[in-house]
């Protein structure tokens, strides 16, 4: 049996083919939006499409659905709006359309938002949106890999999103525009709100420069920002070092904040993402582990955890799971 998982991330669309030995590959969003690469063709080079039992995919914020839903039953690609937070390239949309036309049996994983029943009612009351759909996949991969029931997951890359799981269910999350910094995205502070009110920048422009790049004074494309920041750091640039240390501080605050509000005793903290798993040239994982290990065991997952988790969700749904981490599975009949 073959199961496929897709992670619609900030810089590209990643796939995992879950078979005897997992196969991972990633396609850049700009390549996809330009029509230079076909995701289904790339899949067909690696697996017989007819052998796929089920594929599970993520798309954008996933705020238009609250159950894991067969693609044929999804309206408007499972989103309320494509406008707003984050740069839109059209790459993920191209992949979605390809998969929709391919005939491959597929389910869409929802994001976490105010209409997600499993979330703590206080989180739902406080925030309209909590996390995009690939965070559900990451949490499921973390759940299977660690065996933890009560834990925190922090996915750290272009943006940072941290999630709280209690008794094997996702109960809360802090989205990128609310809490800690990522490399590119982060929360809006007072100066940015004033800039928006004065019309000098849009909210999205502020959000897309509120991460470590703000501190380092960088203005790079999302796909290049991390590499440029790390190069500056290796060259001894003080602002680049301060940017990484500041980003680290905000993430420590976020993780401890989630641990502090939970009535459950945390078993661990799972760190992932291209920065969460980074040890060179800046040991982000080691520095973060040192500051949160009093919460519980600190575990690192590779950046492929999103697409792997999606594939694992596909397998669980195919095998008859009624829910994934508290998120209901819509009937495929």
N, C-alpha and C positions, 0 to 999 in steps of 0.2 A: 504493500500500500504506500502511496505517495501523498504527502500533504505539503501545501505551499503556504508560506506566510509572507506578507508584504508590510513594510514599514514606510509610510509616507512621511519622510523627515524634512528638515529645513533645507538641507543641501542636496538631497537626492532621494531616490526611491530604492529601498533595499529589499532583496528577496532572500528567503531561505527555503531550500528544497529539503524537506524532512523525509529521509529514506534510510537506507542502511548506514550511510555516512552523510551527514548534513553538508549541503553545498550552499555557499553564500555568494551573492554578487550584488553590486550597487550600480545604478545608473544616475548620472547627474541630471538634475531637474532642468537645467538650461538645454542640455542635449535632447531631452525628451520634448520640451516645449518647442524646440526648433524642428522637431520631426526627424532628427538625425538617427535616432535609435528606436526600435520597436521592442517594448517590454515582452510582449508575447513571443516574438521571434527569438529574443534572448533566452526566454524560458525553454522554448522548443529545442534550442541547441544543447540543453542540459538534461532534459527529461522528456519522455513521451507524454504529450499533453493528454492523451486518452487514458493514461495510467493515474491521473490525478483524481483522488477520491474527493478532496475538498480543498479549496483555497480560502484563507481568511485575510482580508485586506483592511487597511485603515485609509481614511481620506480626510484631510484638513481637520477642522475642529470636531467633526462628528457630533455636532450639537442639535441635529435635526431628528435623531433617533435615540432611544434609550435601551434598546435590546440588541443582541447580536442577531442580525437580520439577513435573510437570503437576499441577494442582490436584486432579484426580480421583484421584490416587495418594497424596495427602497425608493422614496421620492426625493428628487432634487439632490441626489448623491449623498443624502444623509446630513445635509448642512442647512442652516438657516440663512447664511449669507457668506459669500466669499470675500466680501469687503472687510477692511479693518486690519487686525493685528498680523503683521508679517508680510513680507514681499510675496506677491503672486506672480509666478512664472508660467503657469499653465501645464507644467510637467506632470503633476499628479493627476490633473484632469484628463490629460491624454492617456495615461495609463488606465485610469478608471474606465474610460470609454472603450479602450482596447479589450480589457478584461470582460466588460459587459457584452461585447460583440463576439467574444471568443467561444462562448458556450461552456467554458470551464465552470463547474459547480462552485459557487463562491458565496461567502457570507461577509457582511460588512460589520466591523466592530465599532461600537459607538464611542464617542468621547464622554467625558465626565462633566456634568453641568447641572443646572438647577432642577432639571426634570429627571435626574438619575435617582431612582428610589433607594438604592443601597447606601447612598451617602447620608452621613449624619445630618438631620434636619437643620442644624445650626449652620453647617457649611452651605447647604442649599439656600438658606435664607440670606447668608452673607454675600455670596458670590454667584453671578450668573453663569460663569464658566470656570472650570477647575483644571482640566487637562485635555489635550487632544487624544485621539484614540490609541495611538501607539504606546501611550503610557499604560493603558490596560494590558497590552501585550507584554510590556516589560515587567509589569507586576506579576503576571501569570508565570513568566519564565523564572522570575525570582522566587516565587512561591514553590514551584516545582524543584528548583535547584537547591534551595536552602531547607525546605520543610518547615520554615517559620510560619506561624499563624498571626503573630502580633509583631509588626515590623514597619520600618520606614524605607521607602525607595526614593533615591534622588538621582534623577537623570540629568546629567550636566554636559552641555555641549554649547551650541549657538545660543540656546536659552537653558534655563534651569527650572525644572518642575519637580517638586517633592510630594510624595503621597504617603498617607497613613493607612495601614491595614490592621484591622482588629478582628480576631477570630476568623481569619481567612477571607475577610471581605474588605473591599476598598471603602473606607469611611470618610476620607477627606483628602484634599489636595490643594496645593498652593500653586497657582498658575504663574507663568513667566512674567506677566505684567503686574503681578501682585506682590511678589516676595523678593527672592534673591536674584542676583545678576547671573547671566550667562556670558559667553564671549561677546555676543552681539546685542541680545535683547535684555531688557530689565524693567524694573518698575519706574513709573513716572514720578519724579520729585517736584517740588514746588516751582523751581525755575522752569521746568518743562511745561507745567500747567500754565504758567504765565505766558510762555512762548506760544502755546496753543491759543490762549485767549486773545493774544495780540495778533494772531494770524501769521506769525513768522515761520511756524512749522506746523505740520499736521500732527495729530496724536500718533499716527502710525510712524511718521518720520522720527518722532521722539522715542517711541518704543524700540525702533530698530537701531537706535544709537544709545541706549540706556544701560548697556552692559559694560564689560571690561574695556571695550573700545572707547567708551566715553572718557574713562580715566587715562587711558594711554594716548588719547588724542588721535585715534586712527579713523579713517573714513574709507574702509575697504569693502568690496563686495563680500556678502555673507560667506561664500565658498572659500575666500582667501583670508578672512580676518584672523582666524586662529593661527595660521602659518606665519602671517606677518607679525602678529603679536609675539609669538614664541621666538621668531628670529630677532626681534628687537630685545627680548629678554636675554637671549644668548649673547647679544652684543653689549650687554651691560646697561641697557637703557633703564633709568630709574623709574620712568613713568610706566613702562611695561611691567616691571616688577611690582610696583604699587597696584597696578590694575589687577594682576593675578592674586595678590594678597587681599585686596579689597573684595574681589569676587568670592574668594575663599571665606572671608569673614561673614559675608551675607548668607552664604549657604549654611555655615555652622549655626547661625542664628535661626534659620528656617528649620533645620532638622531638630534642633533642641526645642524649638517652639512646638512642633508637632508632638514630640515625645512628652513635653510638659502638659499638654492638654488631654492626653489619652488616659483613661482609667485602667488600661491594661498595662502589665509589665512588658516592656519591649524586649523581644528576643534578639533583635539585631537591626543593623542598618545596611542596606544594599546600595552600592554606588555603581553607576554605569554611565554610558555616554562617552564620547571621544575625549572629554576632559575628566570626567569622573574616574575613568580607567587609566588616566595618563600618569606615567611615572618619569618620563624623560621629555624634554630637558628640565621641566619643573615637576617635581614629585607631588602633583596635586592630590593624588589618591593617598599617599603616605601622610601628607600634612593634614588632610581632612580626617583620615582615620584616627590620627592622634587626638584630634579634638572632639570626636564623637564616640570613641570606643567605650566610654563609661555608660553609654546607653545600652549597649549590647554588642554582640559579635559583629564585626564589620566585614562584609563580603564584597568582592569586586566581581562584576559581570562584564564581559566584553561588549563593545559597541553594537554587536550583532544581536543583542538580547531582544530588541524590538521585533525584528523579522522572525527570530526563532520563536518568541512567544506567540506571535500570530500563527505560525505553523502548528504550534502546540495547541492553540485554541481550536484550529481547524480539526485537528485529530480528536480532541475532546468532544467537540460538537458532533462530529461524524459518529463517535462512539456512544452518543446519546446523553451527554451532559445537559442538565436542566438549567444550570447557570455557571458562570465563570466569575469567581470572586464576588458573588452577589449580584452580578449583572445577568439578567434573564436571557435565555436563548429562545428566540422566536421560532415557532414551528416551521420546519422546512417543507411541510406538506402543502 
